[in-house]
């Protein structure tokens, strides 16, 4: 990121970058029993159970679709390993607490963020999720929640 008269995402070459990303690009969505054979045929995979051949067809189709629709980045909830290395800027999910609007939250779901155990918990997650990505020029940032609870109304039962 750089700041001129406003903050900008910038490419490794120093050009301004406006991310137009897509979420939920995931191979396993297309490998469900109800649609595996259909997608295998579209990907020209001889055996629908051949996950590696299916992955290559998926990677090529996802890249083609992203380019044709004008996407230039991946948001959260994507199968990065199935999309190939190094092609797309991305947002990586990192979850320190699983509190989302789509599932009921209990008091236990809200950790004591001042407790020493929570600091250790966060350190372990950061070591596992963030440290390997240090210096990755494609990393835009991190998604801390799938769908955060942003208001009292969201938190209501």
Chimera marker file (.cmm) of the C-alpha trace (Angstrom):
<marker_set name="trace">
<marker id="1" x="0.000" y="0.000" z="0.000" r="1" g="1" b="0" radius="0.5"/>
<marker id="2" x="1.078" y="3.536" z="-0.643" r="1" g="1" b="0" radius="0.5"/>
<marker id="3" x="-0.362" y="6.895" z="0.183" r="1" g="1" b="0" radius="0.5"/>
<marker id="4" x="-0.289" y="9.808" z="-2.231" r="1" g="1" b="0" radius="0.5"/>
<marker id="5" x="-3.420" y="11.940" z="-1.778" r="1" g="1" b="0" radius="0.5"/>
<marker id="6" x="-5.209" y="8.697" z="-0.764" r="1" g="1" b="0" radius="0.5"/>
<marker id="7" x="-4.253" y="5.128" z="0.069" r="1" g="1" b="0" radius="0.5"/>
<marker id="8" x="-3.746" y="2.790" z="-2.884" r="1" g="1" b="0" radius="0.5"/>
<marker id="9" x="-3.025" y="-0.859" z="-3.331" r="1" g="1" b="0" radius="0.5"/>
<marker id="10" x="0.011" y="-1.085" z="-5.584" r="1" g="1" b="0" radius="0.5"/>
<marker id="11" x="1.479" y="-3.855" z="-7.693" r="1" g="1" b="0" radius="0.5"/>
<marker id="12" x="5.020" y="-5.085" z="-7.033" r="1" g="1" b="0" radius="0.5"/>
<marker id="13" x="6.016" y="-2.865" z="-9.986" r="1" g="1" b="0" radius="0.5"/>
<marker id="14" x="4.560" y="0.207" z="-8.232" r="1" g="1" b="0" radius="0.5"/>
<marker id="15" x="1.393" y="0.681" z="-10.314" r="1" g="1" b="0" radius="0.5"/>
<marker id="16" x="-1.960" y="1.463" z="-8.702" r="1" g="1" b="0" radius="0.5"/>
<marker id="17" x="-4.125" y="-1.631" z="-8.316" r="1" g="1" b="0" radius="0.5"/>
<marker id="18" x="-7.886" y="-1.739" z="-7.935" r="1" g="1" b="0" radius="0.5"/>
<marker id="19" x="-8.886" y="-5.221" z="-6.829" r="1" g="1" b="0" radius="0.5"/>
<marker id="20" x="-12.008" y="-6.634" z="-8.436" r="1" g="1" b="0" radius="0.5"/>
<marker id="21" x="-12.193" y="-10.007" z="-6.754" r="1" g="1" b="0" radius="0.5"/>
<marker id="22" x="-14.467" y="-12.991" z="-6.546" r="1" g="1" b="0" radius="0.5"/>
<marker id="23" x="-15.267" y="-15.296" z="-3.634" r="1" g="1" b="0" radius="0.5"/>
<marker id="24" x="-16.103" y="-18.997" z="-3.496" r="1" g="1" b="0" radius="0.5"/>
<marker id="25" x="-13.988" y="-20.250" z="-6.392" r="1" g="1" b="0" radius="0.5"/>
<marker id="26" x="-13.676" y="-23.800" z="-5.096" r="1" g="1" b="0" radius="0.5"/>
<marker id="27" x="-13.076" y="-27.096" z="-6.825" r="1" g="1" b="0" radius="0.5"/>
<marker id="28" x="-15.052" y="-29.152" z="-4.328" r="1" g="1" b="0" radius="0.5"/>
<marker id="29" x="-18.231" y="-27.252" z="-5.209" r="1" g="1" b="0" radius="0.5"/>
<marker id="30" x="-17.995" y="-28.845" z="-8.662" r="1" g="1" b="0" radius="0.5"/>
<marker id="31" x="-17.074" y="-32.302" z="-7.407" r="1" g="1" b="0" radius="0.5"/>
<marker id="32" x="-20.340" y="-32.975" z="-5.632" r="1" g="1" b="0" radius="0.5"/>
<marker id="33" x="-22.016" y="-36.289" z="-6.559" r="1" g="1" b="0" radius="0.5"/>
<marker id="34" x="-24.828" y="-34.395" z="-8.293" r="1" g="1" b="0" radius="0.5"/>
<marker id="35" x="-22.576" y="-32.562" z="-10.756" r="1" g="1" b="0" radius="0.5"/>
<marker id="36" x="-19.169" y="-34.301" z="-10.844" r="1" g="1" b="0" radius="0.5"/>
<marker id="37" x="-19.795" y="-36.170" z="-14.109" r="1" g="1" b="0" radius="0.5"/>
<marker id="38" x="-21.145" y="-33.058" z="-15.850" r="1" g="1" b="0" radius="0.5"/>
<marker id="39" x="-18.073" y="-30.987" z="-14.928" r="1" g="1" b="0" radius="0.5"/>
<marker id="40" x="-15.697" y="-33.845" z="-15.750" r="1" g="1" b="0" radius="0.5"/>
<marker id="41" x="-17.152" y="-33.863" z="-19.251" r="1" g="1" b="0" radius="0.5"/>
<marker id="42" x="-16.752" y="-30.065" z="-19.562" r="1" g="1" b="0" radius="0.5"/>
<marker id="43" x="-13.137" y="-30.327" z="-18.360" r="1" g="1" b="0" radius="0.5"/>
<marker id="44" x="-12.450" y="-33.248" z="-20.771" r="1" g="1" b="0" radius="0.5"/>
<marker id="45" x="-11.550" y="-35.500" z="-17.837" r="1" g="1" b="0" radius="0.5"/>
<marker id="46" x="-11.766" y="-39.204" z="-18.697" r="1" g="1" b="0" radius="0.5"/>
<marker id="47" x="-12.373" y="-40.350" z="-15.120" r="1" g="1" b="0" radius="0.5"/>
<marker id="48" x="-14.508" y="-38.089" z="-12.908" r="1" g="1" b="0" radius="0.5"/>
<marker id="49" x="-12.748" y="-39.582" z="-9.871" r="1" g="1" b="0" radius="0.5"/>
<marker id="50" x="-9.322" y="-38.407" z="-11.104" r="1" g="1" b="0" radius="0.5"/>
<marker id="51" x="-8.941" y="-35.411" z="-8.793" r="1" g="1" b="0" radius="0.5"/>
<marker id="52" x="-5.677" y="-34.159" z="-10.365" r="1" g="1" b="0" radius="0.5"/>
<marker id="53" x="-7.087" y="-34.110" z="-13.908" r="1" g="1" b="0" radius="0.5"/>
<marker id="54" x="-10.270" y="-32.497" z="-12.565" r="1" g="1" b="0" radius="0.5"/>
<marker id="55" x="-8.145" y="-29.867" z="-10.754" r="1" g="1" b="0" radius="0.5"/>
<marker id="56" x="-6.317" y="-28.934" z="-13.957" r="1" g="1" b="0" radius="0.5"/>
<marker id="57" x="-9.603" y="-28.547" z="-15.852" r="1" g="1" b="0" radius="0.5"/>
<marker id="58" x="-11.007" y="-26.480" z="-12.988" r="1" g="1" b="0" radius="0.5"/>
<marker id="59" x="-7.924" y="-24.247" z="-12.848" r="1" g="1" b="0" radius="0.5"/>
<marker id="60" x="-8.070" y="-23.510" z="-16.574" r="1" g="1" b="0" radius="0.5"/>
<marker id="61" x="-11.840" y="-22.889" z="-16.553" r="1" g="1" b="0" radius="0.5"/>
<marker id="62" x="-11.688" y="-20.682" z="-13.436" r="1" g="1" b="0" radius="0.5"/>
<marker id="63" x="-8.887" y="-18.577" z="-14.951" r="1" g="1" b="0" radius="0.5"/>
<marker id="64" x="-10.779" y="-18.276" z="-18.253" r="1" g="1" b="0" radius="0.5"/>
<marker id="65" x="-13.975" y="-17.242" z="-16.457" r="1" g="1" b="0" radius="0.5"/>
<marker id="66" x="-12.192" y="-14.756" z="-14.217" r="1" g="1" b="0" radius="0.5"/>
<marker id="67" x="-10.485" y="-13.094" z="-17.166" r="1" g="1" b="0" radius="0.5"/>
<marker id="68" x="-13.607" y="-12.995" z="-19.324" r="1" g="1" b="0" radius="0.5"/>
<marker id="69" x="-15.622" y="-11.458" z="-16.466" r="1" g="1" b="0" radius="0.5"/>
<marker id="70" x="-12.913" y="-8.918" z="-15.624" r="1" g="1" b="0" radius="0.5"/>
<marker id="71" x="-11.886" y="-10.265" z="-12.213" r="1" g="1" b="0" radius="0.5"/>
<marker id="72" x="-8.278" y="-9.644" z="-11.235" r="1" g="1" b="0" radius="0.5"/>
<marker id="73" x="-8.140" y="-10.979" z="-7.662" r="1" g="1" b="0" radius="0.5"/>
<marker id="74" x="-9.471" y="-13.620" z="-5.307" r="1" g="1" b="0" radius="0.5"/>
<marker id="75" x="-11.424" y="-12.673" z="-2.227" r="1" g="1" b="0" radius="0.5"/>
<marker id="76" x="-12.106" y="-14.954" z="0.700" r="1" g="1" b="0" radius="0.5"/>
<marker id="77" x="-13.397" y="-18.531" z="0.613" r="1" g="1" b="0" radius="0.5"/>
<marker id="78" x="-11.383" y="-19.726" z="-2.356" r="1" g="1" b="0" radius="0.5"/>
<marker id="79" x="-9.481" y="-22.936" z="-2.965" r="1" g="1" b="0" radius="0.5"/>
<marker id="80" x="-6.110" y="-21.283" z="-3.556" r="1" g="1" b="0" radius="0.5"/>
<marker id="81" x="-4.233" y="-24.574" z="-3.918" r="1" g="1" b="0" radius="0.5"/>
<marker id="82" x="-6.584" y="-25.673" z="-6.677" r="1" g="1" b="0" radius="0.5"/>
<marker id="83" x="-6.124" y="-22.430" z="-8.617" r="1" g="1" b="0" radius="0.5"/>
<marker id="84" x="-2.379" y="-22.721" z="-9.123" r="1" g="1" b="0" radius="0.5"/>
<marker id="85" x="0.462" y="-20.732" z="-7.662" r="1" g="1" b="0" radius="0.5"/>
<marker id="86" x="1.337" y="-17.159" z="-8.359" r="1" g="1" b="0" radius="0.5"/>
<marker id="87" x="-1.356" y="-16.021" z="-10.742" r="1" g="1" b="0" radius="0.5"/>
<marker id="88" x="-3.900" y="-14.049" z="-8.716" r="1" g="1" b="0" radius="0.5"/>
<marker id="89" x="-3.642" y="-11.458" z="-5.950" r="1" g="1" b="0" radius="0.5"/>
<marker id="90" x="-5.667" y="-12.760" z="-3.007" r="1" g="1" b="0" radius="0.5"/>
<marker id="91" x="-7.109" y="-12.223" z="0.433" r="1" g="1" b="0" radius="0.5"/>
<marker id="92" x="-6.259" y="-14.989" z="2.880" r="1" g="1" b="0" radius="0.5"/>
<marker id="93" x="-8.667" y="-15.991" z="5.658" r="1" g="1" b="0" radius="0.5"/>
<marker id="94" x="-7.209" y="-15.962" z="9.164" r="1" g="1" b="0" radius="0.5"/>
<marker id="95" x="-9.615" y="-16.755" z="11.987" r="1" g="1" b="0" radius="0.5"/>
<marker id="96" x="-8.750" y="-15.799" z="15.552" r="1" g="1" b="0" radius="0.5"/>
<marker id="97" x="-12.367" y="-16.270" z="16.669" r="1" g="1" b="0" radius="0.5"/>
<marker id="98" x="-15.209" y="-17.921" z="14.789" r="1" g="1" b="0" radius="0.5"/>
<marker id="99" x="-18.034" y="-15.447" z="15.294" r="1" g="1" b="0" radius="0.5"/>
<marker id="100" x="-20.187" y="-15.115" z="12.194" r="1" g="1" b="0" radius="0.5"/>
<marker id="101" x="-23.678" y="-13.832" z="11.566" r="1" g="1" b="0" radius="0.5"/>
<marker id="102" x="-24.843" y="-17.069" z="9.930" r="1" g="1" b="0" radius="0.5"/>
<marker id="103" x="-24.510" y="-19.252" z="13.009" r="1" g="1" b="0" radius="0.5"/>
<marker id="104" x="-25.821" y="-18.648" z="16.511" r="1" g="1" b="0" radius="0.5"/>
<marker id="105" x="-23.108" y="-17.401" z="18.852" r="1" g="1" b="0" radius="0.5"/>
<marker id="106" x="-22.923" y="-18.258" z="22.523" r="1" g="1" b="0" radius="0.5"/>
<marker id="107" x="-20.987" y="-16.489" z="25.250" r="1" g="1" b="0" radius="0.5"/>
<marker id="108" x="-18.226" y="-19.110" z="24.857" r="1" g="1" b="0" radius="0.5"/>
<marker id="109" x="-17.730" y="-18.092" z="21.226" r="1" g="1" b="0" radius="0.5"/>
<marker id="110" x="-16.422" y="-14.690" z="22.333" r="1" g="1" b="0" radius="0.5"/>
<marker id="111" x="-12.927" y="-15.229" z="23.734" r="1" g="1" b="0" radius="0.5"/>
<marker id="112" x="-11.381" y="-13.119" z="26.469" r="1" g="1" b="0" radius="0.5"/>
<marker id="113" x="-9.096" y="-11.067" z="24.241" r="1" g="1" b="0" radius="0.5"/>
<marker id="114" x="-7.119" y="-9.854" z="27.264" r="1" g="1" b="0" radius="0.5"/>
<marker id="115" x="-6.271" y="-13.357" z="28.522" r="1" g="1" b="0" radius="0.5"/>
<marker id="116" x="-2.688" y="-14.634" z="28.068" r="1" g="1" b="0" radius="0.5"/>
<marker id="117" x="-4.125" y="-17.829" z="26.545" r="1" g="1" b="0" radius="0.5"/>
<marker id="118" x="-5.774" y="-15.803" z="23.805" r="1" g="1" b="0" radius="0.5"/>
<marker id="119" x="-2.483" y="-14.122" z="22.927" r="1" g="1" b="0" radius="0.5"/>
<marker id="120" x="-0.860" y="-17.562" z="22.631" r="1" g="1" b="0" radius="0.5"/>
<marker id="121" x="-3.803" y="-18.806" z="20.557" r="1" g="1" b="0" radius="0.5"/>
<marker id="122" x="-3.451" y="-15.846" z="18.157" r="1" g="1" b="0" radius="0.5"/>
<marker id="123" x="0.321" y="-16.276" z="17.969" r="1" g="1" b="0" radius="0.5"/>
<marker id="124" x="-0.054" y="-19.915" z="16.963" r="1" g="1" b="0" radius="0.5"/>
<marker id="125" x="-2.600" y="-19.054" z="14.280" r="1" g="1" b="0" radius="0.5"/>
<marker id="126" x="-0.445" y="-16.207" z="12.948" r="1" g="1" b="0" radius="0.5"/>
<marker id="127" x="2.591" y="-18.517" z="12.817" r="1" g="1" b="0" radius="0.5"/>
<marker id="128" x="0.586" y="-21.085" z="10.868" r="1" g="1" b="0" radius="0.5"/>
<marker id="129" x="-1.346" y="-18.752" z="8.534" r="1" g="1" b="0" radius="0.5"/>
<marker id="130" x="0.537" y="-15.450" z="8.202" r="1" g="1" b="0" radius="0.5"/>
<marker id="131" x="4.217" y="-16.322" z="8.578" r="1" g="1" b="0" radius="0.5"/>
<marker id="132" x="4.373" y="-18.527" z="5.436" r="1" g="1" b="0" radius="0.5"/>
<marker id="133" x="2.888" y="-15.648" z="3.398" r="1" g="1" b="0" radius="0.5"/>
<marker id="134" x="5.312" y="-12.992" z="4.626" r="1" g="1" b="0" radius="0.5"/>
<marker id="135" x="6.671" y="-11.196" z="1.583" r="1" g="1" b="0" radius="0.5"/>
<marker id="136" x="4.152" y="-12.729" z="-0.853" r="1" g="1" b="0" radius="0.5"/>
<marker id="137" x="3.627" y="-9.946" z="-3.412" r="1" g="1" b="0" radius="0.5"/>
<marker id="138" x="0.179" y="-11.372" z="-4.298" r="1" g="1" b="0" radius="0.5"/>
<marker id="139" x="-1.184" y="-11.113" z="-0.738" r="1" g="1" b="0" radius="0.5"/>
<marker id="140" x="-3.596" y="-8.170" z="-0.501" r="1" g="1" b="0" radius="0.5"/>
<marker id="141" x="-4.509" y="-8.767" z="3.128" r="1" g="1" b="0" radius="0.5"/>
<marker id="142" x="-6.411" y="-10.988" z="5.530" r="1" g="1" b="0" radius="0.5"/>
<marker id="143" x="-10.068" y="-11.685" z="6.116" r="1" g="1" b="0" radius="0.5"/>
<marker id="144" x="-10.613" y="-11.931" z="9.866" r="1" g="1" b="0" radius="0.5"/>
<marker id="145" x="-14.210" y="-13.171" z="9.750" r="1" g="1" b="0" radius="0.5"/>
<marker id="146" x="-16.386" y="-14.868" z="7.184" r="1" g="1" b="0" radius="0.5"/>
<marker id="147" x="-19.305" y="-12.598" z="7.969" r="1" g="1" b="0" radius="0.5"/>
<marker id="148" x="-18.740" y="-10.496" z="11.065" r="1" g="1" b="0" radius="0.5"/>
<marker id="149" x="-21.476" y="-9.506" z="13.476" r="1" g="1" b="0" radius="0.5"/>
<marker id="150" x="-21.527" y="-5.770" z="12.814" r="1" g="1" b="0" radius="0.5"/>
<marker id="151" x="-24.577" y="-4.563" z="14.709" r="1" g="1" b="0" radius="0.5"/>
<marker id="152" x="-26.880" y="-5.343" z="17.594" r="1" g="1" b="0" radius="0.5"/>
<marker id="153" x="-29.456" y="-6.461" z="15.037" r="1" g="1" b="0" radius="0.5"/>
<marker id="154" x="-26.960" y="-8.979" z="13.570" r="1" g="1" b="0" radius="0.5"/>
<marker id="155" x="-26.283" y="-10.312" z="17.076" r="1" g="1" b="0" radius="0.5"/>
<marker id="156" x="-29.976" y="-10.681" z="17.933" r="1" g="1" b="0" radius="0.5"/>
<marker id="157" x="-31.265" y="-14.267" z="18.203" r="1" g="1" b="0" radius="0.5"/>
<link id1="1" id2="2" r="1" g="1" b="0" radius="0.2"/>
<link id1="2" id2="3" r="1" g="1" b="0" radius="0.2"/>
<link id1="3" id2="4" r="1" g="1" b="0" radius="0.2"/>
<link id1="4" id2="5" r="1" g="1" b="0" radius="0.2"/>
<link id1="5" id2="6" r="1" g="1" b="0" radius="0.2"/>
<link id1="6" id2="7" r="1" g="1" b="0" radius="0.2"/>
<link id1="7" id2="8" r="1" g="1" b="0" radius="0.2"/>
<link id1="8" id2="9" r="1" g="1" b="0" radius="0.2"/>
<link id1="9" id2="10" r="1" g="1" b="0" radius="0.2"/>
<link id1="10" id2="11" r="1" g="1" b="0" radius="0.2"/>
<link id1="11" id2="12" r="1" g="1" b="0" radius="0.2"/>
<link id1="12" id2="13" r="1" g="1" b="0" radius="0.2"/>
<link id1="13" id2="14" r="1" g="1" b="0" radius="0.2"/>
<link id1="14" id2="15" r="1" g="1" b="0" radius="0.2"/>
<link id1="15" id2="16" r="1" g="1" b="0" radius="0.2"/>
<link id1="16" id2="17" r="1" g="1" b="0" radius="0.2"/>
<link id1="17" id2="18" r="1" g="1" b="0" radius="0.2"/>
<link id1="18" id2="19" r="1" g="1" b="0" radius="0.2"/>
<link id1="19" id2="20" r="1" g="1" b="0" radius="0.2"/>
<link id1="20" id2="21" r="1" g="1" b="0" radius="0.2"/>
<link id1="21" id2="22" r="1" g="1" b="0" radius="0.2"/>
<link id1="22" id2="23" r="1" g="1" b="0" radius="0.2"/>
<link id1="23" id2="24" r="1" g="1" b="0" radius="0.2"/>
<link id1="24" id2="25" r="1" g="1" b="0" radius="0.2"/>
<link id1="25" id2="26" r="1" g="1" b="0" radius="0.2"/>
<link id1="26" id2="27" r="1" g="1" b="0" radius="0.2"/>
<link id1="27" id2="28" r="1" g="1" b="0" radius="0.2"/>
<link id1="28" id2="29" r="1" g="1" b="0" radius="0.2"/>
<link id1="29" id2="30" r="1" g="1" b="0" radius="0.2"/>
<link id1="30" id2="31" r="1" g="1" b="0" radius="0.2"/>
<link id1="31" id2="32" r="1" g="1" b="0" radius="0.2"/>
<link id1="32" id2="33" r="1" g="1" b="0" radius="0.2"/>
<link id1="33" id2="34" r="1" g="1" b="0" radius="0.2"/>
<link id1="34" id2="35" r="1" g="1" b="0" radius="0.2"/>
<link id1="35" id2="36" r="1" g="1" b="0" radius="0.2"/>
<link id1="36" id2="37" r="1" g="1" b="0" radius="0.2"/>
<link id1="37" id2="38" r="1" g="1" b="0" radius="0.2"/>
<link id1="38" id2="39" r="1" g="1" b="0" radius="0.2"/>
<link id1="39" id2="40" r="1" g="1" b="0" radius="0.2"/>
<link id1="40" id2="41" r="1" g="1" b="0" radius="0.2"/>
<link id1="41" id2="42" r="1" g="1" b="0" radius="0.2"/>
<link id1="42" id2="43" r="1" g="1" b="0" radius="0.2"/>
<link id1="43" id2="44" r="1" g="1" b="0" radius="0.2"/>
<link id1="44" id2="45" r="1" g="1" b="0" radius="0.2"/>
<link id1="45" id2="46" r="1" g="1" b="0" radius="0.2"/>
<link id1="46" id2="47" r="1" g="1" b="0" radius="0.2"/>
<link id1="47" id2="48" r="1" g="1" b="0" radius="0.2"/>
<link id1="48" id2="49" r="1" g="1" b="0" radius="0.2"/>
<link id1="49" id2="50" r="1" g="1" b="0" radius="0.2"/>
<link id1="50" id2="51" r="1" g="1" b="0" radius="0.2"/>
<link id1="51" id2="52" r="1" g="1" b="0" radius="0.2"/>
<link id1="52" id2="53" r="1" g="1" b="0" radius="0.2"/>
<link id1="53" id2="54" r="1" g="1" b="0" radius="0.2"/>
<link id1="54" id2="55" r="1" g="1" b="0" radius="0.2"/>
<link id1="55" id2="56" r="1" g="1" b="0" radius="0.2"/>
<link id1="56" id2="57" r="1" g="1" b="0" radius="0.2"/>
<link id1="57" id2="58" r="1" g="1" b="0" radius="0.2"/>
<link id1="58" id2="59" r="1" g="1" b="0" radius="0.2"/>
<link id1="59" id2="60" r="1" g="1" b="0" radius="0.2"/>
<link id1="60" id2="61" r="1" g="1" b="0" radius="0.2"/>
<link id1="61" id2="62" r="1" g="1" b="0" radius="0.2"/>
<link id1="62" id2="63" r="1" g="1" b="0" radius="0.2"/>
<link id1="63" id2="64" r="1" g="1" b="0" radius="0.2"/>
<link id1="64" id2="65" r="1" g="1" b="0" radius="0.2"/>
<link id1="65" id2="66" r="1" g="1" b="0" radius="0.2"/>
<link id1="66" id2="67" r="1" g="1" b="0" radius="0.2"/>
<link id1="67" id2="68" r="1" g="1" b="0" radius="0.2"/>
<link id1="68" id2="69" r="1" g="1" b="0" radius="0.2"/>
<link id1="69" id2="70" r="1" g="1" b="0" radius="0.2"/>
<link id1="70" id2="71" r="1" g="1" b="0" radius="0.2"/>
<link id1="71" id2="72" r="1" g="1" b="0" radius="0.2"/>
<link id1="72" id2="73" r="1" g="1" b="0" radius="0.2"/>
<link id1="73" id2="74" r="1" g="1" b="0" radius="0.2"/>
<link id1="74" id2="75" r="1" g="1" b="0" radius="0.2"/>
<link id1="75" id2="76" r="1" g="1" b="0" radius="0.2"/>
<link id1="76" id2="77" r="1" g="1" b="0" radius="0.2"/>
<link id1="77" id2="78" r="1" g="1" b="0" radius="0.2"/>
<link id1="78" id2="79" r="1" g="1" b="0" radius="0.2"/>
<link id1="79" id2="80" r="1" g="1" b="0" radius="0.2"/>
<link id1="80" id2="81" r="1" g="1" b="0" radius="0.2"/>
<link id1="81" id2="82" r="1" g="1" b="0" radius="0.2"/>
<link id1="82" id2="83" r="1" g="1" b="0" radius="0.2"/>
<link id1="83" id2="84" r="1" g="1" b="0" radius="0.2"/>
<link id1="84" id2="85" r="1" g="1" b="0" radius="0.2"/>
<link id1="85" id2="86" r="1" g="1" b="0" radius="0.2"/>
<link id1="86" id2="87" r="1" g="1" b="0" radius="0.2"/>
<link id1="87" id2="88" r="1" g="1" b="0" radius="0.2"/>
<link id1="88" id2="89" r="1" g="1" b="0" radius="0.2"/>
<link id1="89" id2="90" r="1" g="1" b="0" radius="0.2"/>
<link id1="90" id2="91" r="1" g="1" b="0" radius="0.2"/>
<link id1="91" id2="92" r="1" g="1" b="0" radius="0.2"/>
<link id1="92" id2="93" r="1" g="1" b="0" radius="0.2"/>
<link id1="93" id2="94" r="1" g="1" b="0" radius="0.2"/>
<link id1="94" id2="95" r="1" g="1" b="0" radius="0.2"/>
<link id1="95" id2="96" r="1" g="1" b="0" radius="0.2"/>
<link id1="96" id2="97" r="1" g="1" b="0" radius="0.2"/>
<link id1="97" id2="98" r="1" g="1" b="0" radius="0.2"/>
<link id1="98" id2="99" r="1" g="1" b="0" radius="0.2"/>
<link id1="99" id2="100" r="1" g="1" b="0" radius="0.2"/>
<link id1="100" id2="101" r="1" g="1" b="0" radius="0.2"/>
<link id1="101" id2="102" r="1" g="1" b="0" radius="0.2"/>
<link id1="102" id2="103" r="1" g="1" b="0" radius="0.2"/>
<link id1="103" id2="104" r="1" g="1" b="0" radius="0.2"/>
<link id1="104" id2="105" r="1" g="1" b="0" radius="0.2"/>
<link id1="105" id2="106" r="1" g="1" b="0" radius="0.2"/>
<link id1="106" id2="107" r="1" g="1" b="0" radius="0.2"/>
<link id1="107" id2="108" r="1" g="1" b="0" radius="0.2"/>
<link id1="108" id2="109" r="1" g="1" b="0" radius="0.2"/>
<link id1="109" id2="110" r="1" g="1" b="0" radius="0.2"/>
<link id1="110" id2="111" r="1" g="1" b="0" radius="0.2"/>
<link id1="111" id2="112" r="1" g="1" b="0" radius="0.2"/>
<link id1="112" id2="113" r="1" g="1" b="0" radius="0.2"/>
<link id1="113" id2="114" r="1" g="1" b="0" radius="0.2"/>
<link id1="114" id2="115" r="1" g="1" b="0" radius="0.2"/>
<link id1="115" id2="116" r="1" g="1" b="0" radius="0.2"/>
<link id1="116" id2="117" r="1" g="1" b="0" radius="0.2"/>
<link id1="117" id2="118" r="1" g="1" b="0" radius="0.2"/>
<link id1="118" id2="119" r="1" g="1" b="0" radius="0.2"/>
<link id1="119" id2="120" r="1" g="1" b="0" radius="0.2"/>
<link id1="120" id2="121" r="1" g="1" b="0" radius="0.2"/>
<link id1="121" id2="122" r="1" g="1" b="0" radius="0.2"/>
<link id1="122" id2="123" r="1" g="1" b="0" radius="0.2"/>
<link id1="123" id2="124" r="1" g="1" b="0" radius="0.2"/>
<link id1="124" id2="125" r="1" g="1" b="0" radius="0.2"/>
<link id1="125" id2="126" r="1" g="1" b="0" radius="0.2"/>
<link id1="126" id2="127" r="1" g="1" b="0" radius="0.2"/>
<link id1="127" id2="128" r="1" g="1" b="0" radius="0.2"/>
<link id1="128" id2="129" r="1" g="1" b="0" radius="0.2"/>
<link id1="129" id2="130" r="1" g="1" b="0" radius="0.2"/>
<link id1="130" id2="131" r="1" g="1" b="0" radius="0.2"/>
<link id1="131" id2="132" r="1" g="1" b="0" radius="0.2"/>
<link id1="132" id2="133" r="1" g="1" b="0" radius="0.2"/>
<link id1="133" id2="134" r="1" g="1" b="0" radius="0.2"/>
<link id1="134" id2="135" r="1" g="1" b="0" radius="0.2"/>
<link id1="135" id2="136" r="1" g="1" b="0" radius="0.2"/>
<link id1="136" id2="137" r="1" g="1" b="0" radius="0.2"/>
<link id1="137" id2="138" r="1" g="1" b="0" radius="0.2"/>
<link id1="138" id2="139" r="1" g="1" b="0" radius="0.2"/>
<link id1="139" id2="140" r="1" g="1" b="0" radius="0.2"/>
<link id1="140" id2="141" r="1" g="1" b="0" radius="0.2"/>
<link id1="141" id2="142" r="1" g="1" b="0" radius="0.2"/>
<link id1="142" id2="143" r="1" g="1" b="0" radius="0.2"/>
<link id1="143" id2="144" r="1" g="1" b="0" radius="0.2"/>
<link id1="144" id2="145" r="1" g="1" b="0" radius="0.2"/>
<link id1="145" id2="146" r="1" g="1" b="0" radius="0.2"/>
<link id1="146" id2="147" r="1" g="1" b="0" radius="0.2"/>
<link id1="147" id2="148" r="1" g="1" b="0" radius="0.2"/>
<link id1="148" id2="149" r="1" g="1" b="0" radius="0.2"/>
<link id1="149" id2="150" r="1" g="1" b="0" radius="0.2"/>
<link id1="150" id2="151" r="1" g="1" b="0" radius="0.2"/>
<link id1="151" id2="152" r="1" g="1" b="0" radius="0.2"/>
<link id1="152" id2="153" r="1" g="1" b="0" radius="0.2"/>
<link id1="153" id2="154" r="1" g="1" b="0" radius="0.2"/>
<link id1="154" id2="155" r="1" g="1" b="0" radius="0.2"/>
<link id1="155" id2="156" r="1" g="1" b="0" radius="0.2"/>
<link id1="156" id2="157" r="1" g="1" b="0" radius="0.2"/>
</marker_set>
